Amino acid sequence: MPSTIIDSAIFQGIFSSDEMRQVWSDENRTEKYLDIEAALAKVQGRLGLIPQEAADEIVSHCSLDQIDMLKLRQQTERIGYPILGVVSQLNALCRDKLGEYCHWGATTQDITDTATVLQIREGLDLVDRELTAISAALARHARTHRDTPMIGRSNLQQAIPVTFGYKMAGLLSAIERHRERLAQLKERVLVGEFAGAAGTLASLENGAMETQAGLCAELGLKQPLIAWHTIRDNIAEVGTFLGLVGGTLGKLSMDVKLMMQTEVGEVYEPFAHGRGSSSTMPQKRNPISSCYIHAAISVVRQHAAALMDAMVADHERSTGPWEIEWIVLPEAFCLMAGALKQSRFVLEGLEVDVQAMRRNIDMTHGLVMSEAVMMGLGPYIGREYAHDLVYDICRNAVKEQRPLLDLLAEHPEINKHLDRKALAKLCDPANYLGQSGTMVDRVLATLS
């Protein structure tokens, strides 16, 4: 009986992905517990800390198909944590009481935290894959539309011309920074935990650090310098990273929504029959994916804040803050998977209307070129005076509903310095794209 948007049989494919849901599933989480217990037994058997016979017996039962999940639920509800339930079942499965060596020297949080890190690693791999695909789609648009003029907007008002490639390259630069952040944070986050009750590994008189090193190596994780049971900046950093990625995806979705407005019509989400239609208005084509992106990333940002709250932990083992992570980390990853999937879908099939972009530049009859005219007049009459003069002419152009070029060419203080041909050149949007193309090229040059 699914009850959340992530597990809903109806919505799960919209707000998440099957792969990410599997990463954070009960089955995968429990499998990670078993992987860690098996690795621990292998290492301690190799070091002679537990009998090799016990290690082999424990490893032989560390498979999910031998765990009674219904019983584990009941054990967890009674105990409060699932690890002891897993260890108890493993112990019972082993012959001749060899299972008593399972979990030797470990504590519940060691296994739980290390399993979380293993899940984070799998989740981040999926995020990385989607970011790579999104980067490729943005790069394609940036190259294709490097020199495609469109209006830039400030405070939702038409400003000066930019290019669509410039807009895409700006988003691309952010995605590439996220990919760089991801590579950097893996070094800090993909670290195991094996430290015992209060983090000192007092439970193992011999071979404590060797066990810790061997366990982390067996799992492909870095060895911690010190226990991090209640030092949670690593987990909070993952949440913050997801929040930052979400912010960029939200920026993309916001611009797509605004550009899809009927009055604008510059880009459209990919078309599929019936997609985005209204139940009462047949003409509508709503920005469906962008709406889902916006909703998902907004919740992810709140989860990032919750993970920072979880950093405020008491003493060496916390009473409550730790469990915040159990609640929000899986949902943050799952919602981010949905936002990434929707963003990739939008970008890989984005419909770009170049004619509409030009039409929107021209709709003010040249007013958006007023800065270009002001700068062109500046050397002759001074920039500030040119600003005030062009400002007044713009107001007259609006009042008289005439092209700006006509009023400029008629003005005696202007036409004595610049003839109509020169003014027309200043009023051509293609001549006032600044360094848009150069900036696009610079961003594209950073791609590996």
C-alpha positions in Angstrom: 0.0 0.0 0.0 2.3 2.8 -1.2 1.5 6.2 0.3 4.3 8.5 -0.8 4.8 10.2 -4.1 8.1 8.2 -4.5 6.5 4.8 -4.0 3.2 5.6 -5.6 2.3 3.2 -8.4 1.0 6.2 -10.3 3.6 8.9 -9.6 6.9 7.0 -8.9 8.1 7.2 -12.5 7.5 11.0 -12.6 9.1 12.0 -9.3 11.9 9.4 -9.1 13.4 6.6 -11.0 13.3 2.8 -10.5 17.1 2.7 -10.3 17.3 5.2 -7.5 14.4 3.7 -5.6 16.2 0.4 -5.8 19.3 2.0 -4.3 17.4 3.1 -1.2 15.1 0.1 -1.0 14.8 -2.0 2.1 16.3 -4.9 0.1 19.4 -3.0 -1.0 19.9 -1.5 2.4 19.7 -4.9 4.1 22.0 -6.4 1.4 24.5 -3.7 2.3 24.3 -4.7 6.0 25.1 -8.3 4.9 27.9 -7.2 2.6 29.5 -5.3 5.5 29.1 -8.2 8.0 30.6 -10.6 5.4 33.5 -8.3 4.7 34.1 -7.9 8.5 34.2 -11.6 9.0 36.6 -12.1 6.1 39.0 -9.5 7.4 38.9 -10.7 11.0 39.3 -14.3 9.9 42.3 -13.3 7.8 43.8 -11.5 10.7 43.2 -14.4 13.1 40.8 -12.3 15.3 38.0 -14.9 14.8 38.3 -18.5 13.8 38.5 -18.9 10.0 35.8 -21.6 10.2 33.5 -19.0 11.8 34.4 -16.4 9.1 33.6 -18.9 6.4 30.3 -19.9 8.0 29.2 -16.3 8.5 30.0 -15.3 4.9 28.1 -18.3 3.6 24.9 -16.9 5.1 25.3 -13.2 4.2 22.9 -13.3 1.3 19.5 -11.5 1.2 17.6 -14.7 0.3 18.4 -16.1 3.7 17.0 -13.2 5.6 13.4 -13.2 6.7 12.3 -9.6 5.9 9.0 -9.9 7.8 10.8 -11.1 10.9 13.4 -8.3 10.4 10.6 -5.8 10.5 9.2 -7.2 13.7 12.7 -7.3 15.2 13.3 -3.7 14.2 10.1 -2.5 15.7 10.9 -4.2 18.9 14.6 -3.3 19.1 14.5 0.1 17.4 17.3 -0.7 14.9 17.5 -3.3 12.1 21.2 -4.3 12.6 20.7 -6.4 15.7 17.9 -8.2 13.9 20.2 -9.0 10.9 23.0 -10.2 13.3 20.5 -12.3 15.3 19.2 -14.0 12.1 22.8 -14.6 10.9 23.7 -16.1 14.2 20.8 -18.4 14.1 21.7 -19.6 10.6 25.2 -20.5 11.5 26.1 -24.0 12.8 27.8 -24.8 16.0 27.4 -21.3 17.5 29.9 -20.0 15.0 27.6 -17.1 14.4 28.6 -15.7 17.8 31.6 -14.3 16.0 29.4 -12.2 13.6 29.6 -8.4 14.2 32.8 -8.9 16.3 33.8 -5.6 17.8 31.3 -3.6 15.8 28.4 -1.4 16.9 25.0 -0.8 15.2 26.0 2.6 13.9 29.2 1.3 12.3 27.2 -1.0 10.1 24.4 1.5 9.5 26.7 4.4 8.5 28.9 2.3 6.3 25.8 0.9 4.5 24.6 4.4 4.0 27.9 5.4 2.5 27.6 2.4 0.1 24.1 3.5 -0.9 25.4 7.1 -1.3 28.1 5.8 -3.7 25.5 4.0 -5.8 23.2 7.0 -5.7 25.9 9.5 -6.7 26.9 7.2 -9.6 23.3 7.6 -10.9 23.4 11.4 -10.4 26.8 11.6 -12.2 25.4 9.7 -15.1 22.4 12.0 -15.5 24.6 15.1 -15.1 26.8 13.9 -17.8 23.9 13.4 -20.2 22.4 16.8 -19.3 25.8 18.4 -19.9 26.0 16.8 -23.4 22.5 18.1 -24.2 23.2 21.6 -23.0 26.5 21.6 -25.0 24.6 20.6 -28.1 22.2 23.5 -27.8 25.1 25.9 -27.0 26.9 25.0 -30.1 23.9 24.9 -32.4 22.6 28.3 -31.1 25.9 30.0 -30.4 24.8 32.9 -32.6 21.0 32.7 -32.4 19.8 36.1 -31.1 17.1 36.2 -28.5 16.1 38.8 -26.0 17.7 38.9 -22.6 15.4 39.7 -19.8 15.9 41.7 -16.6 13.2 41.9 -13.9 11.0 40.0 -16.4 11.3 42.9 -18.8 13.1 42.9 -22.2 16.6 44.1 -21.7 19.2 43.6 -24.5 19.8 40.8 -27.0 21.8 37.7 -26.0 21.9 34.4 -27.8 20.1 31.2 -26.9 23.5 29.5 -27.0 24.7 31.9 -24.3 21.7 31.0 -22.1 22.4 27.3 -22.5 26.2 27.7 -21.9 25.4 29.5 -18.7 23.5 26.5 -17.4 26.2 24.2 -18.8 28.9 26.0 -16.8 26.9 25.3 -13.6 26.4 21.6 -14.4 30.1 21.2 -15.1 30.8 22.8 -11.7 28.4 20.3 -10.1 30.3 17.5 -11.8 33.5 18.9 -10.3 32.0 19.2 -6.9 30.8 15.6 -7.1 34.3 14.3 -7.9 35.7 16.3 -5.0 33.1 15.3 -2.4 33.5 11.6 -3.1 37.0 11.9 -1.6 35.5 13.2 1.7 32.2 11.2 1.8 33.1 7.7 0.6 34.6 6.8 3.9 33.7 3.7 6.0 32.9 3.6 9.7 34.1 1.0 12.1 34.7 2.4 15.5 32.7 0.6 18.2 30.5 1.9 20.9 31.9 5.3 21.5 34.2 5.5 18.6 37.4 4.3 20.3 37.4 0.7 19.1 38.0 -0.4 22.7 36.0 -3.6 21.8 39.0 -5.0 20.0 42.1 -5.4 22.2 44.2 -6.5 19.2 44.0 -5.7 15.5 41.5 -2.9 15.8 43.0 -0.5 13.2 44.0 -3.4 11.0 40.4 -4.6 11.0 39.2 -1.1 10.2 41.6 -0.7 7.3 40.9 -4.2 6.0 37.1 -3.7 6.2 37.2 -0.4 4.3 39.6 -1.8 1.6 37.2 -4.8 1.2 34.3 -2.5 0.6 36.3 0.0 -1.6 36.0 2.8 0.8 38.5 5.1 2.4 39.6 4.5 6.0 38.5 7.2 8.4 41.1 9.1 10.4 38.7 9.1 13.4 35.2 8.0 14.2 32.4 10.2 12.7 29.4 8.8 14.6 28.3 12.3 15.6 30.4 14.4 13.2 28.1 14.5 10.2 29.4 17.1 7.8 30.0 14.4 5.2 26.3 13.5 5.0 25.3 17.1 5.2 27.6 17.9 2.3 25.9 15.3 0.2 22.5 16.9 0.9 23.9 20.3 0.2 25.3 19.1 -3.1 21.9 17.7 -4.1 20.4 21.0 -3.1 22.8 22.9 -5.3 22.2 20.7 -8.3 18.5 21.1 -7.7 18.9 24.9 -7.8 20.4 24.7 -11.2 17.7 22.4 -12.5 15.1 24.7 -11.0 16.6 27.6 -12.9 16.4 25.6 -16.1 12.7 24.7 -15.4 11.8 28.3 -14.5 13.2 29.6 -17.8 11.5 26.9 -19.8 8.2 27.6 -18.1 8.5 31.3 -18.9 9.7 30.8 -22.4 6.8 28.4 -23.1 4.2 31.1 -22.2 1.7 31.7 -25.0 2.9 35.3 -25.4 6.5 34.2 -25.6 6.6 30.8 -27.4 10.4 30.6 -27.7 10.9 27.0 -26.6 8.7 24.0 -25.8 9.1 20.8 -23.9 9.2 17.7 -26.1 5.8 17.0 -27.7 3.9 13.8 -27.1 0.2 13.3 -28.0 -1.8 14.5 -25.1 1.1 15.6 -22.9 0.4 18.8 -21.1 -3.1 19.0 -22.3 -5.9 20.5 -20.2 -9.1 18.6 -19.2 -11.2 21.6 -20.4 -9.0 23.7 -22.7 -7.9 21.7 -25.8 -5.5 24.4 -27.0 -3.2 24.2 -24.0 0.3 22.7 -23.9 1.5 23.0 -20.3 5.1 22.7 -19.1 4.7 19.4 -17.4 8.3 18.3 -16.8 9.3 21.8 -15.6 6.5 21.8 -13.0 7.7 18.4 -11.7 11.3 19.6 -11.6 10.3 22.7 -9.6 8.3 20.8 -7.1 11.0 18.1 -6.6 13.9 20.4 -6.1 12.0 22.6 -3.7 11.6 19.6 -1.4 15.2 18.6 -1.9 16.4 22.0 -0.6 14.3 21.5 2.5 15.9 18.1 3.0 19.4 19.7 2.7 18.5 22.0 5.5 17.3 19.0 7.6 20.6 17.2 7.0 22.4 20.2 8.4 20.1 20.1 11.4 21.3 16.5 11.9 24.8 17.7 12.3 23.9 19.1 15.7 24.4 15.8 17.5 25.0 15.1 21.2 28.2 13.7 22.5 29.6 10.5 21.0 26.3 8.8 20.0 23.3 11.0 19.3 19.6 10.8 20.4 17.5 11.7 17.4 19.6 13.8 15.0 21.0 10.6 13.4 17.5 9.4 12.5 16.8 12.6 10.6 19.2 11.2 8.0 17.2 8.0 7.7 14.1 9.9 6.8 15.4 12.6 4.4 18.5 11.2 2.7 16.7 8.5 0.7 13.9 10.9 -0.3 16.4 13.6 -1.3 18.1 11.2 -3.6 14.9 9.8 -5.0 13.4 13.2 -5.8 16.7 14.4 -7.3 16.6 11.4 -9.6 13.2 12.5 -10.8 14.3 16.1 -11.3 17.4 14.9 -13.2 15.3 12.5 -15.4 12.8 15.2 -16.2 15.6 17.8 -17.0 17.3 15.4 -19.3 14.0 14.6 -21.0 13.4 18.4 -21.6 16.8 19.2 -22.9 17.3 16.2 -25.1 13.9 16.9 -26.9 13.7 20.7 -26.4 11.9 22.4 -29.3 13.5 25.8 -30.1 11.6 28.4 -32.2 14.2 30.7 -33.6 11.6 32.8 -35.5 9.7 33.4 -32.3 12.9 34.5 -30.6 13.5 37.1 -33.4 9.9 38.2 -33.3 10.1 38.9 -29.6 13.3 41.0 -30.1 11.5 43.0 -32.7 8.2 43.5 -30.9 9.3 46.7 -29.3 10.2 48.2 -32.7 13.8 48.8 -31.7 13.4 50.0 -28.1 15.6 47.1 -26.8 18.5 48.6 -28.8 18.4 51.8 -26.8 21.6 50.9 -24.8 23.4 50.3 -28.1 22.3 53.7 -29.4 23.3 55.4 -26.2 26.7 53.9 -26.3 27.1 54.8 -30.0 26.2 58.4 -29.3 28.3 58.7 -26.1 31.6 59.6 -27.9 29.8 62.5 -29.6 27.5 64.0 -26.9 28.6 62.3 -23.7 27.2 59.1 -22.2 24.9 60.6 -19.6 23.4 63.2 -21.9 23.0 60.4 -24.6 21.2 58.3 -22.0 18.7 61.1 -21.1 18.1 62.0 -24.8 17.5 58.4 -25.9 15.3 57.9 -22.8 13.0 60.7 -23.9 13.0 59.5 -27.5 12.0 56.0 -26.3 9.1 57.4 -24.4 8.0 59.3 -27.6 8.4 56.1 -29.7 6.0 54.3 -27.3 3.5 57.2 -27.3 3.5 57.6 -31.0 3.8 53.9 -31.7 6.6 54.4 -34.2 10.0 52.5 -34.7 12.8 53.9 -32.6 15.0 54.2 -35.7 12.7 56.6 -37.3 12.7 59.0 -34.4 16.4 58.7 -33.9 17.0 59.6 -37.6 14.8 62.6 -37.4 16.4 64.1 -34.3 18.7 67.0 -35.1 21.1 66.4 -32.2 21.6 62.9 -33.4 21.5 63.0 -37.2 24.3 65.5 -37.3 26.6 62.9 -35.9 25.1 59.6 -37.2 23.1 59.1 -40.4 20.3 56.6 -40.8 22.6 53.9 -42.1 24.8 54.2 -39.0 21.8 54.3 -36.7 20.3 51.2 -38.4 23.5 49.4 -37.7 23.3 50.4 -34.0 19.7 49.2 -34.0 20.5 45.7 -35.4 20.3 43.1 -32.6 22.9 40.9 -34.4 25.4 43.7 -33.9 24.9 43.9 -30.2 25.5 40.4 -28.9 28.7 41.5 -27.1 30.9 38.6 -26.2 28.1 36.0 -26.1 29.8 33.8 -28.7 33.2 34.0 -27.1 31.8 33.1 -23.7 30.0 30.1 -25.2 33.2 29.0 -26.8 35.1 29.3 -23.5 32.5 27.1 -21.7 32.5 24.5 -24.4 36.3 24.5 -24.4 36.3 23.2 -20.7 34.4 20.0 -21.7 36.5 16.9 -21.6 
